[in-house]
Amino acid sequence: MSLCGYCGRANDASAQFCMDCGKPLTKAASLERAARAASGGQLAHAPGLRATVGPSTPMPGTCPFCAAEIPQSLPFCPHCGRRLTAPDSGPACARCYTPLVPGTKFCAMCGAPVSPSTTTSRPALDQGNDYRFTLIVEDDVGKELQRFERTNVDTTVGRGDGDLQFPDDPFLSPLHARMSWESRGLVIRDLGSRNGTWVILQAPHRLVDGDLLLIGSQVIRFRRLGYPGPHPPDADATRRMGSLAPNADIASLTQLRSDGSARDVIHLSPGRDVHIGRERGDWIFPYDQSMSAQHALVRSEDADFVVLDQNSRNGVALAVRGDVVLSNGAKVLTGDKILRVEFPA
């Protein structure tokens, strides 16, 4: 077995590229990736390198680009390193499009339930797509600092590796995140970074078990607790002391320290809204200067909970799990860099 130095995935000893993150595992694979990048992601004709072909209708168990035999449902081909987005590349999660392991009931990436009605094959990459877009680095007040014009299918971001490198950012992992064009549009995926990749919410978001929120500088985890059963009466009919709140707690919000340990916890029940802010609200963080006075609201909608930004200065960000489609004007936080996506008119 060969371990990927970027995401830690165990690969077959014969693999040239990581089947999970697509990074090269050998020097020859690195040369091939460089040759492909130099040709704009098209055919690579460098000496000693095999040429890749465009996607076609694949045979079962073969890569649609290099025709090598591969296991089903891999994100990347271990032989040519190309993203497996051709039809019949395997079932994928309907929420985050992560390839699913046959027989599982929940997606390993986002936790969404798996059923025949909620799974789909990865969409085919549109070869006629215009891959142009711009990444704009902004400061915390929205002022433009840098501009990167991108034309390739894939764009990676990192501190010491990737297409865009920010060596002065200690919060970035060496290889942090990837943006890729697929038929759904431009999608972003975290590559196992230490601090995660975050998309600043542009609309209310319905929370899913395991979601991580960045509110000010606080990382807050949402968890589903399920419905507790009825409490049996005591044998001697003695009444118990304690809160007489009518609704059972079915979810929780947990403040996480930088080492991942839990600090404060707020429980959620149907009908209970929680306002979060530096000065006003149900959950207050007076020591967090990056949080607005009244920053966010977690609103109850029957048994679901929705997070909304309340016109805060820095917004509310959601940690990327699986593939997330980016819209024009979307803002992404990687390390301490705010990247705004801009599509051509």
N, C-alpha and C positions, 0 to 999 in steps of 0.2 A: 504493500500500500504506500501511497505517496500523499503526504499532508500538504494542503495548500497553505502557503505562507501568508495569505491575505485574509481568508475567511476560516481557515482551520479545517475545511472539509477533507475527509479521507477519500482519495481517488485510487483507481487501479494503478498498478505500477507502470502500465503501458500508456497511461493518459498523458497527453501533451498539454492539455488545458484543464482547468478546474471545471467539473461538471456543474458546480453550484454558482460560482461567481464569474466564470469565464476567463480568469487570469491565467497567463502562461505558467506552466510548471517546469519547463526546461528552457535552456538557452536558445535552442532551435525554434521553439514556439514563440519566444520573445522576438526573434528576428522576423518570423512570419507575421506576427501582430504588427510590428513596426512597418513592414512592407505594405501590409494591407491599409494601415492608417495613412501612409504616404500617398497611396493611390485613391484616397477618399472612401475607403471601405469597399472598393470594388475588387476586381481580380488582382491577385498578387503574382507577379512574374519575376521575382528576384531569383538569382542563381541559387540552386539547391533547395528552393521552396516549391511545394506543390501549389498549383493554381486552384483556387476555390471557384465554384460555379454558383450561379444564382439559384434561388430556391425553385424547386420543381415538385411535382407530385411524388412524395417519398414512398418507398416500399415499407411495409411494416418493420419496425426495428432498425431503420436506417436513417442517417442524417440527410435532410433534404439538400444540404449544401455540398458535402464531400462524399456522400453515399456510403460512409463507414457504418458498420453495424454498431448499434448503441442500445442501451436499455431504454425502455419507454419512460416518458414523463420527466426528462431531465431539462433543467433550464438552459444549459449550454452543452454543446457537443464537446466531449473530452478529446476529440481528434483534431478538429479545426477551430474550436473556440467560438463558433458562431451561435448566436441566440436561436433557440429552437422555437420559432414562431410560425412555422408552417402548419397547415391543417394536419390533423391526426397525430400531432406531437404528444398527445396524451390529455387526460382530463385535467382541468385547472379549477381552482376556487373561483366561484362567481363573484366574490367580494374583492379579492386582491390578486387573482390570476396566478397564484403560486401553484406549481404542479402538485397534484395530490398523490399520496401513496395509496395504492389500491387497498380497499378494505377498511380505511380509516373513517371515523364518523365526524371528525372535526379537522379543519385546516391547521397544519402545524405552524403556520406563520401568523394568522390573524384569529384563529379560534372559531371561525364561522362554521356552522353545521354543514355537513356534506349530505346531499341527497340527490337523486337523479334529476330533480327539477332545478337544482341550484348549482350544477356543475356544467362546465362548457369546455370546449377545446380552446387552446390558445389561438387567437386570431392570426391570420397570415399577414406578414409585413407587406405593405403596399409598395411595390418597387417604383411606382410613379410618384411617390410622395415627395414633397419639397422639404428637405431636411434642414432648411435654414431656420435658425432662431438666435436670439441674443440673450446672453446672461449678463445682467447688470449688477455689480456689487454696490450696495447702498450702505450708508451709515445709519445710526439709530433714528435719525430724523428724516430719512428718505433721500438724502443727497447722494447723487451718483459719484462713485469713486473710481470704478473701473468698468470697462465694457469689453465683452468677449463675443465675437461673431462666430457662430458654430454652423458647420455644414455637414458634419458626419452623422451617421446613424447613432453612434454611441458617444457620450461625453462623460468622462470620469473626473471626479474631484477628490483631492487629497492633500495632505501636508507635504509628503515627499514623493508621491507617485501620482499618476493620472494625467489627463490632458490639461487640466487646470490645477496648478499647484500653489498653495499658500503656505510657504515654510515658516512664516511668522505667527501662525495660528496654533497655539498649543492645545486647543480643544479639538482640532481635527485629527483623525486617525491618518496613518500614512496613505491608505486608500480608503476613502470614506463613503462615497455614494456614486451611483451611475444614473445618467439620464439617457433614455433610449427611445427612438421612434418605433412605434408599432401602429397597427391599423387603427387603434383607438385614439392615437395621438402621441404626445410626448409623455412618457411615464418616468417616474423616479423610483429608485430602489436603494435602500441602505445596504451597504456591503459589510455588515457586521462591525460597524464602527463602535468605539467606546462610548460616545455620547449621543449616538443616534442622529437621525436626519429628521427634520421637522418641517411641516408645511403649515404656514400661517393660515388659519381658517378665514375664508371669505364669506361663509354662510353658516347658519346653525348646523351643528353636527350631532347626530344621534349616536350616543355612546355605546360601544361594544365592549364586552368583557376583555380586560387587559389593555384597553386604550391608555396611553400616557399623554398627559397634557402638560404644556409649559405655559404657566401663568406668571408673569413677571419673571423671576428667576427660580420659581418653585416648580419642581417636577411632581405631578400629582397623578396617581394611578387609580383608574376606575375598575372596580371588580363587582361581578354579580355574586350574590350570596344565596340566591334561591329563596323559596318560601319556607319558613319554619312550620312545623306541624303544631297542632294545638297542645298547650301545656296541660298535662293531666292534673286533676285536683289532688291535693294532699289527702292522705288517708284519714287524718283527724279533722278535716274541714277547716284548718287554720288558713286565713287569708295571708297572702304574701305581700310584703312591702315592695315599693319600686314604682317606676313610671307607669302611668296609665295611658300612655300614648296609644291611640286606637290602631294605627297601622304598623305592620311588621316591617322590620328593616330588610330590604331585598337587595341592596347594593351599598357600596362604600367608596369614599374618596380618601386616599392615603397620601400624605406628604412624604416624599422620599428624600433622604439625605444623599450626599454625593457618593457615599459608599453603597447605596442601594437599600440601606436599612430603613425601616418605617419609623416615623415620628408621630405626628398627630393624625387622627382618623376622624372623619365625619361619616355617619351612617345615613343612608337615604331610604325613604319609604314613599309609597304612592301619596301624592298630594303635598310633598315637602319640597320646596325650592330652597336652594342654597346660593346666597350672594357672596362673592369672594372679592376682597379688595384690601388696600393698604390701610384705609381709614374707616370705611363703612362696609357693613355686610354681616353675614352670619359667621364667616370665617375670615379673620383679619390677620394680616402680616405687616405690622407696623415697621419692621426692620428691613423690608424689601423695597428699596428705592426705585427698582425697575417696574414695580407694580403700580398701577393707577389707583386713585383713592377708591373708586368703585370700578372693578376691572371686568369681572365675568359673572355669568349666572348659569347655574346648573338647574334646569327647569324640569319638573316632573310632568310627564305626559302619560297618565295611567301607570303602567308598569315599566315604561321606558323613561330615559333621562336624556335631555338634550342640552349641550353646552352652547352658550351664546356669548360673544364679545359685547361689552357694554361701552363701546366707543373709547376703549383704552388706548394709550399711547403706543404700546408695543404689541397689542393684539394677543390672541390666544393661538398657540401652535399645537399641532397634533403630530405625534411621532409616526413616522412612516413604517408601515408593516406590509410586506409584500410590495406590489407595484401600485403606485398612486398616479392617476392621470393628472397632468398639470394643465391648467387653462391659461390663456393669455393674461398676463399681469400677476400670476401667482408668485408668491414669495416663499422661498425655501431658506431654512436656517441650517447651515452645516458648520460645526464648530462655532466660532463667533462671527461668521460671515453671513450676511443676508444677501441672497441671490434672487433677483427679480427676473422672471421669464417674460420675454417680449417676442411675439411672432411678427413676421413681416406683414405689412398691410396688404 
